[in-house]
Amino acid sequence: MSKVTLDDLRADFLAARKRYSERTDLDWRDQRRKSFDIPQFASYYDFLVQQQDYPPETDPGYEVAKLAKQWMVWLTKGKNGALLWKLAN
């Protein structure tokens, strides 16, 4: 099992965010849309996994929210937190 690197996580997140934007016709570059930042996506992940009406994997934002949650876990553990935050936003 290979170890996930910062670059891997960043690339995965950016790709997932782009796919989410394409599926939902939302532009993640739109600065007015605060729902596209890391903490918001991480909170959305928490919301999705608590839902009991449907599997969270069926939500279009699940993939990017899950990756955002991983980023937040790294931030809270202090693993290159400042650099990670800068790269993510």
ABEGO torsion letter per residue (X at the ends): XBBBBAAAAAAAAAAAAAAAAAAAGBBAABAABAAABAAAAAAAAAAAAABAABBAAABAAAAAAAAAAAAAAAAAAGBGAAAAAAAAX
